[in-house]
């Protein structure tokens, strides 16, 4: 499965909004700072999952409770279908059309379905509840040390840019 860099940033930003859900609106600048993300890539206003609040205490907040927002929604909104091997309909058509390779396409469909099921059954609240104790202190410490641009990704499924497979 591929998650674009923009998708990863959106997921991380949504985690900040989840952690601070009861605190009201949060400025994009603060989200970027807290997660060490480039502010220019945090395009939350078009995300339908957040709402903007104007004024001195303005910023963004979740439209729904974190327990009602599934990871699949966020990824689909930013990156499109969850399919690592094409969408389910395409795979089913290949299974029907290509008898010699239908077993392979069935496995791909099973992988796609398993990944989709996990993402559809995991909410933002679930993610936050899985964070290890003390992880917030580590996040605070991260603020003071910027990541190097050449730092390799720890997510092999992370798409490094447009057009890479």
C-alpha positions, 0 to 999 in steps of 0.5 A: 500500500502506498501512502503519499508524503502528503497523506502521512502529514495529514495523518500526523496532523489529525493525530495532533488534533485528536490529542488536543481534541478537547482544547479547541481549535489549533493553528496550522503553525502549531500542528506543524511545529508539534509534529515537525512537519512542513506547514505548507503541506498541511492542507486541512481546510479541504479535508471535510474532516476538520473545520476552521475557526476564525479569530484570535483563538482560531485554527482547525478542529475535528468535525467529529469525535476521534472515535468516529474518524477512520484512517481509511477516510483520511487516506482515501480523502488525501490519496484516493483508493486504499488499493495497493494493487489496484481497486477491488473491481479491477482485481475482480475483473482480472480474476475473471479475465485472466484464468492463468493468473487468477490465483495471483490476483486473488491473493492481491485481492485478499491483501487489499481487503485485509489492509482496507479492513484494518484501516476501516476498523482503526479510528484516530482514537484507537491510534492515540490509545496505542501510543506508548507512555511518554511519547508526548515528551518525545514529541516535545523533544523532537520540536527542538531538533529538526529532521534532516532532509536526507533522513530515510523513510522508515515506511517502505510503503510510503510513496516518495513522490508522484509517479513512483511505484 
